[in-house]
């Protein structure tokens, strides 16, 4: 059975809301983000390899994970990780219909941010949408 893309679809509205959440953490400090998501399950991490250190914050929101990646003290990249690949086509179609797509850069341009689709190398079927400020 084919699913017809519908802007009133609850999953699509939820996706739009999640994109707003992903954008809202950009340029904010870890402390500010932790206060905003107080009461939610979260993990603060620091990954050190050679001379490079990556800092991040993972927050569980329903069945997705929001990852905030910090450069200095501010979040410079947010990633929304989804574990249900069934909705991927609808999410891509939503982005194509609502945002300009740069095929060369493989990004959609949202107001004040870029959005990129990301597939981790862990073969779990998960995927993510990465947002960075323009």
DOVOSE-167757 format. One record per atom (N, C-alpha, C): residue in three letters; x, y, z. Coordinates in steps of 0.1 Angstrom, whole numbers, plus 5000, padded with zeros to 4 digits. Example, Ala and Ser with C-alpha at 12.3 -4.5 7.8 and 13.67 -1.06 7.14 Angstrom:
// DOVOSE-167757
res ALA; c1 5132; c2 4943; c3 5078
res ALA; c1 5123; c2 4955; c3 5078
res ALA; c1 5132; c2 4967; c3 5078
res SER; c1 5128; c2 4978; c3 5071
res SER; c1 5137; c2 4989; c3 5071
res SER; c1 5129; c2 5000; c3 5079
This chain:
// DOVOSE-167757
res UNK; c1 5008; c2 4988; c3 5000
res UNK; c1 5000; c2 5000; c3 5000
res UNK; c1 5009; c2 5012; c3 5000
res UNK; c1 5006; c2 5022; c3 4991
res UNK; c1 5014; c2 5034; c3 4991
res UNK; c1 5008; c2 5044; c3 5000
res UNK; c1 5016; c2 5052; c3 5007
res UNK; c1 5012; c2 5062; c3 5016
res UNK; c1 5013; c2 5075; c3 5009
res UNK; c1 5002; c2 5083; c3 5008
res UNK; c1 5001; c2 5096; c3 5002
res UNK; c1 5006; c2 5106; c3 5012
res UNK; c1 5016; c2 5114; c3 5007
res UNK; c1 5021; c2 5125; c3 5016
res UNK; c1 5010; c2 5135; c3 5019
res UNK; c1 5009; c2 5138; c3 5031
res UNK; c1 4998; c2 5147; c3 5035
res UNK; c1 5004; c2 5157; c3 5045
res UNK; c1 5003; c2 5170; c3 5042
res UNK; c1 5008; c2 5180; c3 5052
res UNK; c1 5001; c2 5180; c3 5065
res UNK; c1 4989; c2 5174; c3 5066
res UNK; c1 4982; c2 5174; c3 5079
res UNK; c1 4986; c2 5161; c3 5086
res UNK; c1 4994; c2 5152; c3 5080
res UNK; c1 4998; c2 5140; c3 5087
res UNK; c1 5005; c2 5143; c3 5100
res UNK; c1 5001; c2 5136; c3 5111
res UNK; c1 5006; c2 5139; c3 5124
res UNK; c1 5022; c2 5137; c3 5124
res UNK; c1 5027; c2 5127; c3 5117
res UNK; c1 5041; c2 5125; c3 5117
res UNK; c1 5048; c2 5137; c3 5110
res UNK; c1 5042; c2 5143; c3 5100
res UNK; c1 5048; c2 5154; c3 5093
res UNK; c1 5048; c2 5166; c3 5102
res UNK; c1 5037; c2 5168; c3 5109
res UNK; c1 5037; c2 5180; c3 5119
res UNK; c1 5047; c2 5178; c3 5130
res UNK; c1 5048; c2 5165; c3 5135
res UNK; c1 5058; c2 5162; c3 5145
res UNK; c1 5072; c2 5165; c3 5139
res UNK; c1 5075; c2 5161; c3 5127
res UNK; c1 5088; c2 5163; c3 5121
res UNK; c1 5091; c2 5178; c3 5120
res UNK; c1 5081; c2 5186; c3 5116
res UNK; c1 5083; c2 5201; c3 5115
res UNK; c1 5086; c2 5206; c3 5129
res UNK; c1 5080; c2 5201; c3 5139
res UNK; c1 5082; c2 5206; c3 5153
res UNK; c1 5096; c2 5202; c3 5158
res UNK; c1 5100; c2 5189; c3 5154
res UNK; c1 5114; c2 5185; c3 5158
res UNK; c1 5125; c2 5193; c3 5151
res UNK; c1 5122; c2 5197; c3 5138
res UNK; c1 5132; c2 5206; c3 5131
res UNK; c1 5133; c2 5219; c3 5139
res UNK; c1 5122; c2 5224; c3 5144
res UNK; c1 5123; c2 5237; c3 5152
res UNK; c1 5131; c2 5235; c3 5165
res UNK; c1 5129; c2 5223; c3 5171
res UNK; c1 5136; c2 5220; c3 5183
res UNK; c1 5151; c2 5219; c3 5180
res UNK; c1 5154; c2 5212; c3 5169
res UNK; c1 5168; c2 5211; c3 5165
res UNK; c1 5175; c2 5224; c3 5162
res UNK; c1 5167; c2 5233; c3 5156
res UNK; c1 5173; c2 5246; c3 5153
res UNK; c1 5174; c2 5255; c3 5166
res UNK; c1 5165; c2 5253; c3 5175
res UNK; c1 5164; c2 5261; c3 5187
res UNK; c1 5177; c2 5260; c3 5196
res UNK; c1 5184; c2 5248; c3 5195
res UNK; c1 5195; c2 5246; c3 5204
res UNK; c1 5208; c2 5252; c3 5198
res UNK; c1 5208; c2 5255; c3 5185
res UNK; c1 5219; c2 5261; c3 5178
res UNK; c1 5224; c2 5274; c3 5184
res UNK; c1 5236; c2 5276; c3 5187
res UNK; c1 5242; c2 5288; c3 5193
res UNK; c1 5240; c2 5290; c3 5207
res UNK; c1 5234; c2 5279; c3 5214
res UNK; c1 5231; c2 5280; c3 5228
res UNK; c1 5242; c2 5272; c3 5236
res UNK; c1 5244; c2 5275; c3 5248
res UNK; c1 5254; c2 5268; c3 5257
res UNK; c1 5247; c2 5255; c3 5262
res UNK; c1 5256; c2 5246; c3 5266
res UNK; c1 5252; c2 5233; c3 5272
res UNK; c1 5243; c2 5236; c3 5284
res UNK; c1 5246; c2 5245; c3 5293
res UNK; c1 5238; c2 5247; c3 5305
res UNK; c1 5224; c2 5252; c3 5301
res UNK; c1 5224; c2 5261; c3 5291
res UNK; c1 5211; c2 5266; c3 5287
res UNK; c1 5202; c2 5255; c3 5281
res UNK; c1 5208; c2 5247; c3 5273
res UNK; c1 5201; c2 5236; c3 5267
res UNK; c1 5196; c2 5226; c3 5278
res UNK; c1 5205; c2 5223; c3 5287
res UNK; c1 5201; c2 5214; c3 5298
res UNK; c1 5189; c2 5219; c3 5306
res UNK; c1 5189; c2 5232; c3 5309
res UNK; c1 5178; c2 5238; c3 5316
res UNK; c1 5165; c2 5237; c3 5308
res UNK; c1 5166; c2 5240; c3 5295
res UNK; c1 5154; c2 5239; c3 5286
res UNK; c1 5148; c2 5225; c3 5286
res UNK; c1 5157; c2 5215; c3 5286
res UNK; c1 5152; c2 5201; c3 5285
res UNK; c1 5152; c2 5194; c3 5299
res UNK; c1 5151; c2 5202; c3 5309
res UNK; c1 5151; c2 5196; c3 5323
res UNK; c1 5141; c2 5186; c3 5324
res UNK; c1 5144; c2 5174; c3 5330
res UNK; c1 5135; c2 5164; c3 5332
res UNK; c1 5135; c2 5153; c3 5321
res UNK; c1 5142; c2 5156; c3 5310
res UNK; c1 5143; c2 5146; c3 5300
res UNK; c1 5156; c2 5138; c3 5302
res UNK; c1 5156; c2 5126; c3 5297
res UNK; c1 5168; c2 5118; c3 5297
res UNK; c1 5179; c2 5124; c3 5288
res UNK; c1 5191; c2 5126; c3 5294
res UNK; c1 5202; c2 5132; c3 5286
res UNK; c1 5215; c2 5126; c3 5290
res UNK; c1 5224; c2 5127; c3 5281
res UNK; c1 5238; c2 5122; c3 5283
res UNK; c1 5248; c2 5133; c3 5279
res UNK; c1 5257; c2 5137; c3 5287
res UNK; c1 5267; c2 5147; c3 5284
res UNK; c1 5280; c2 5139; c3 5281
res UNK; c1 5286; c2 5141; c3 5270
res UNK; c1 5298; c2 5133; c3 5267
res UNK; c1 5310; c2 5142; c3 5262
res UNK; c1 5322; c2 5136; c3 5263
res UNK; c1 5334; c2 5143; c3 5258
res UNK; c1 5342; c2 5131; c3 5252
res UNK; c1 5344; c2 5132; c3 5239
res UNK; c1 5352; c2 5122; c3 5231
res UNK; c1 5365; c2 5128; c3 5228
res UNK; c1 5376; c2 5121; c3 5233
res UNK; c1 5390; c2 5126; c3 5230
res UNK; c1 5397; c2 5116; c3 5222
res UNK; c1 5403; c2 5121; c3 5211
res UNK; c1 5411; c2 5112; c3 5202
res UNK; c1 5422; c2 5120; c3 5197
res UNK; c1 5434; c2 5116; c3 5200
res UNK; c1 5446; c2 5123; c3 5196
res UNK; c1 5446; c2 5137; c3 5203
res UNK; c1 5447; c2 5147; c3 5195
res UNK; c1 5446; c2 5161; c3 5200
res UNK; c1 5432; c2 5167; c3 5198
res UNK; c1 5422; c2 5160; c3 5194
res UNK; c1 5409; c2 5165; c3 5191
res UNK; c1 5399; c2 5161; c3 5202
res UNK; c1 5391; c2 5170; c3 5207
res UNK; c1 5381; c2 5168; c3 5217
res UNK; c1 5368; c2 5172; c3 5211
res UNK; c1 5358; c2 5163; c3 5211
res UNK; c1 5344; c2 5166; c3 5207
res UNK; c1 5336; c2 5166; c3 5220
res UNK; c1 5327; c2 5176; c3 5222
res UNK; c1 5318; c2 5176; c3 5233
res UNK; c1 5304; c2 5176; c3 5228
res UNK; c1 5295; c2 5169; c3 5235
res UNK; c1 5282; c2 5168; c3 5230
res UNK; c1 5272; c2 5165; c3 5241
res UNK; c1 5259; c2 5167; c3 5238
res UNK; c1 5248; c2 5164; c3 5247
res UNK; c1 5238; c2 5157; c3 5239
res UNK; c1 5233; c2 5145; c3 5244
res UNK; c1 5223; c2 5137; c3 5238
res UNK; c1 5210; c2 5138; c3 5246
res UNK; c1 5199; c2 5141; c3 5240
res UNK; c1 5186; c2 5143; c3 5247
res UNK; c1 5176; c2 5134; c3 5240
res UNK; c1 5169; c2 5126; c3 5248
res UNK; c1 5159; c2 5117; c3 5243
res UNK; c1 5146; c2 5125; c3 5243
res UNK; c1 5139; c2 5126; c3 5231
res UNK; c1 5126; c2 5132; c3 5229
res UNK; c1 5117; c2 5122; c3 5222
res UNK; c1 5108; c2 5116; c3 5230
res UNK; c1 5099; c2 5106; c3 5225
res UNK; c1 5108; c2 5094; c3 5220
res UNK; c1 5107; c2 5092; c3 5207
res UNK; c1 5115; c2 5080; c3 5201
res UNK; c1 5126; c2 5085; c3 5192
res UNK; c1 5130; c2 5098; c3 5194
res UNK; c1 5142; c2 5103; c3 5186
res UNK; c1 5152; c2 5107; c3 5197
res UNK; c1 5164; c2 5109; c3 5192
res UNK; c1 5175; c2 5115; c3 5200
res UNK; c1 5180; c2 5128; c3 5194
res UNK; c1 5181; c2 5138; c3 5201
res UNK; c1 5186; c2 5151; c3 5197
res UNK; c1 5201; c2 5151; c3 5202
res UNK; c1 5210; c2 5153; c3 5193
res UNK; c1 5224; c2 5154; c3 5197
res UNK; c1 5229; c2 5169; c3 5194
res UNK; c1 5234; c2 5175; c3 5204
res UNK; c1 5240; c2 5188; c3 5203
res UNK; c1 5255; c2 5187; c3 5203
res UNK; c1 5262; c2 5192; c3 5193
res UNK; c1 5276; c2 5192; c3 5192
res UNK; c1 5282; c2 5206; c3 5194
res UNK; c1 5291; c2 5207; c3 5203
res UNK; c1 5296; c2 5220; c3 5207
res UNK; c1 5310; c2 5223; c3 5201
res UNK; c1 5311; c2 5236; c3 5198
res UNK; c1 5324; c2 5241; c3 5194
res UNK; c1 5327; c2 5253; c3 5204
res UNK; c1 5337; c2 5252; c3 5212
res UNK; c1 5339; c2 5260; c3 5224
res UNK; c1 5327; c2 5258; c3 5233
res UNK; c1 5320; c2 5268; c3 5236
res UNK; c1 5309; c2 5267; c3 5246
res UNK; c1 5295; c2 5266; c3 5239
res UNK; c1 5294; c2 5268; c3 5226
res UNK; c1 5281; c2 5269; c3 5220
res UNK; c1 5278; c2 5257; c3 5210
res UNK; c1 5265; c2 5254; c3 5209
res UNK; c1 5261; c2 5243; c3 5200
res UNK; c1 5262; c2 5248; c3 5186
res UNK; c1 5270; c2 5241; c3 5178
res UNK; c1 5272; c2 5246; c3 5164
res UNK; c1 5265; c2 5236; c3 5154
res UNK; c1 5261; c2 5224; c3 5159
res UNK; c1 5255; c2 5215; c3 5151
res UNK; c1 5245; c2 5207; c3 5159
res UNK; c1 5233; c2 5205; c3 5154
res UNK; c1 5223; c2 5196; c3 5160
res UNK; c1 5220; c2 5185; c3 5151
res UNK; c1 5218; c2 5173; c3 5156
res UNK; c1 5214; c2 5161; c3 5148
res UNK; c1 5202; c2 5155; c3 5155
res UNK; c1 5192; c2 5153; c3 5147
res UNK; c1 5180; c2 5146; c3 5151
res UNK; c1 5181; c2 5131; c3 5145
res UNK; c1 5183; c2 5122; c3 5154
res UNK; c1 5184; c2 5108; c3 5150
res UNK; c1 5170; c2 5101; c3 5152
res UNK; c1 5166; c2 5095; c3 5141
res UNK; c1 5154; c2 5087; c3 5140
res UNK; c1 5157; c2 5072; c3 5139
res UNK; c1 5149; c2 5064; c3 5146
res UNK; c1 5151; c2 5050; c3 5145
res UNK; c1 5140; c2 5043; c3 5137
res UNK; c1 5131; c2 5050; c3 5131
res UNK; c1 5120; c2 5044; c3 5123
res UNK; c1 5122; c2 5049; c3 5108
res UNK; c1 5129; c2 5040; c3 5100
res UNK; c1 5131; c2 5044; c3 5086
res UNK; c1 5118; c2 5045; c3 5078
res UNK; c1 5107; c2 5040; c3 5083
res UNK; c1 5095; c2 5041; c3 5075
res UNK; c1 5090; c2 5055; c3 5071
res UNK; c1 5094; c2 5065; c3 5079
res UNK; c1 5089; c2 5078; c3 5076
res UNK; c1 5100; c2 5086; c3 5068
res UNK; c1 5111; c2 5081; c3 5065
res UNK; c1 5122; c2 5088; c3 5058
res UNK; c1 5117; c2 5094; c3 5045
res UNK; c1 5110; c2 5087; c3 5037
res UNK; c1 5106; c2 5093; c3 5024
res UNK; c1 5096; c2 5104; c3 5026
res UNK; c1 5087; c2 5103; c3 5035
res UNK; c1 5078; c2 5115; c3 5038
res UNK; c1 5086; c2 5127; c3 5043
res UNK; c1 5096; c2 5125; c3 5051
res UNK; c1 5104; c2 5136; c3 5056
res UNK; c1 5112; c2 5143; c3 5045
res UNK; c1 5118; c2 5135; c3 5036
res UNK; c1 5125; c2 5140; c3 5025
res UNK; c1 5116; c2 5148; c3 5016
res UNK; c1 5104; c2 5142; c3 5013
res UNK; c1 5094; c2 5149; c3 5005
res UNK; c1 5090; c2 5162; c3 5011
res UNK; c1 5088; c2 5162; c3 5024
res UNK; c1 5084; c2 5174; c3 5032
res UNK; c1 5095; c2 5185; c3 5030
res UNK; c1 5107; c2 5181; c3 5031
res UNK; c1 5118; c2 5191; c3 5030
res UNK; c1 5119; c2 5196; c3 5015
res UNK; c1 5117; c2 5187; c3 5005
res UNK; c1 5118; c2 5191; c3 4991
res UNK; c1 5106; c2 5201; c3 4988
res UNK; c1 5095; c2 5199; c3 4994
res UNK; c1 5083; c2 5207; c3 4991
res UNK; c1 5084; c2 5221; c3 4999
res UNK; c1 5091; c2 5221; c3 5010
res UNK; c1 5091; c2 5234; c3 5018
res UNK; c1 5104; c2 5242; c3 5018
res UNK; c1 5115; c2 5236; c3 5013
res UNK; c1 5128; c2 5243; c3 5014
res UNK; c1 5135; c2 5241; c3 5001
res UNK; c1 5144; c2 5251; c3 4998
res UNK; c1 5152; c2 5250; c3 4986
res UNK; c1 5163; c2 5240; c3 4988
res UNK; c1 5165; c2 5232; c3 4978
res UNK; c1 5175; c2 5221; c3 4979
res UNK; c1 5187; c2 5224; c3 4970
res UNK; c1 5199; c2 5223; c3 4976
res UNK; c1 5211; c2 5225; c3 4968
res UNK; c1 5217; c2 5211; c3 4966
res UNK; c1 5215; c2 5206; c3 4954
res UNK; c1 5219; c2 5192; c3 4951
res UNK; c1 5234; c2 5190; c3 4952
res UNK; c1 5242; c2 5200; c3 4948
res UNK; c1 5256; c2 5199; c3 4949
res UNK; c1 5261; c2 5197; c3 4963
res UNK; c1 5256; c2 5206; c3 4972
res UNK; c1 5259; c2 5205; c3 4986
res UNK; c1 5251; c2 5195; c3 4994
res UNK; c1 5241; c2 5190; c3 4988
res UNK; c1 5232; c2 5180; c3 4994
res UNK; c1 5225; c2 5186; c3 5007
res UNK; c1 5221; c2 5198; c3 5006
res UNK; c1 5215; c2 5205; c3 5018
res UNK; c1 5202; c2 5211; c3 5014
res UNK; c1 5193; c2 5213; c3 5024
res UNK; c1 5181; c2 5221; c3 5022
res UNK; c1 5184; c2 5234; c3 5030
res UNK; c1 5179; c2 5245; c3 5025
res UNK; c1 5181; c2 5258; c3 5032
res UNK; c1 5168; c2 5262; c3 5039
res UNK; c1 5169; c2 5262; c3 5052
res UNK; c1 5158; c2 5266; c3 5061
res UNK; c1 5161; c2 5280; c3 5064
res UNK; c1 5151; c2 5287; c3 5070
res UNK; c1 5154; c2 5301; c3 5075
res UNK; c1 5165; c2 5301; c3 5085
res UNK; c1 5176; c2 5307; c3 5081
res UNK; c1 5188; c2 5308; c3 5090
res UNK; c1 5196; c2 5295; c3 5093
res UNK; c1 5193; c2 5284; c3 5086
res UNK; c1 5201; c2 5272; c3 5089
res UNK; c1 5201; c2 5263; c3 5076
res UNK; c1 5210; c2 5254; c3 5076
res UNK; c1 5211; c2 5243; c3 5066
res UNK; c1 5207; c2 5230; c3 5072
res UNK; c1 5201; c2 5221; c3 5064
res UNK; c1 5197; c2 5208; c3 5069
res UNK; c1 5202; c2 5198; c3 5059
res UNK; c1 5209; c2 5187; c3 5065
res UNK; c1 5215; c2 5177; c3 5057
res UNK; c1 5210; c2 5163; c3 5062
res UNK; c1 5208; c2 5154; c3 5053
res UNK; c1 5204; c2 5140; c3 5057
res UNK; c1 5217; c2 5133; c3 5060
res UNK; c1 5217; c2 5125; c3 5071
res UNK; c1 5229; c2 5117; c3 5075
res UNK; c1 5225; c2 5103; c3 5078
res UNK; c1 5233; c2 5094; c3 5073
res UNK; c1 5232; c2 5079; c3 5076
res UNK; c1 5245; c2 5075; c3 5083
res UNK; c1 5244; c2 5071; c3 5096
res UNK; c1 5256; c2 5066; c3 5103
res UNK; c1 5261; c2 5053; c3 5097
res UNK; c1 5273; c2 5049; c3 5099
res UNK; c1 5279; c2 5037; c3 5094
res UNK; c1 5276; c2 5025; c3 5102
res UNK; c1 5267; c2 5025; c3 5112
res UNK; c1 5265; c2 5014; c3 5121
res UNK; c1 5255; c2 5004; c3 5117
res UNK; c1 5250; c2 5005; c3 5105
res UNK; c1 5240; c2 4995; c3 5099
res UNK; c1 5228; c2 4992; c3 5108
res UNK; c1 5224; c2 5002; c3 5115
res UNK; c1 5212; c2 5000; c3 5124
res UNK; c1 5199; c2 5004; c3 5118
res UNK; c1 5200; c2 5010; c3 5106
res UNK; c1 5188; c2 5015; c3 5100
res UNK; c1 5184; c2 5029; c3 5105
res UNK; c1 5192; c2 5035; c3 5114
res UNK; c1 5189; c2 5048; c3 5119
res UNK; c1 5193; c2 5058; c3 5108
res UNK; c1 5188; c2 5070; c3 5109
res UNK; c1 5192; c2 5081; c3 5101
res UNK; c1 5190; c2 5094; c3 5109
res UNK; c1 5196; c2 5105; c3 5104
res UNK; c1 5196; c2 5117; c3 5111
res UNK; c1 5195; c2 5129; c3 5102
res UNK; c1 5190; c2 5140; c3 5107
res UNK; c1 5190; c2 5153; c3 5100
res UNK; c1 5198; c2 5162; c3 5108
res UNK; c1 5209; c2 5167; c3 5101
res UNK; c1 5219; c2 5176; c3 5107
res UNK; c1 5215; c2 5190; c3 5104
res UNK; c1 5215; c2 5199; c3 5114
res UNK; c1 5212; c2 5213; c3 5112
res UNK; c1 5225; c2 5221; c3 5116
res UNK; c1 5228; c2 5231; c3 5108
res UNK; c1 5239; c2 5240; c3 5112
res UNK; c1 5234; c2 5254; c3 5108
res UNK; c1 5239; c2 5264; c3 5115
res UNK; c1 5235; c2 5278; c3 5112
res UNK; c1 5241; c2 5283; c3 5099
res UNK; c1 5234; c2 5292; c3 5092
res UNK; c1 5240; c2 5297; c3 5080
res UNK; c1 5251; c2 5307; c3 5083
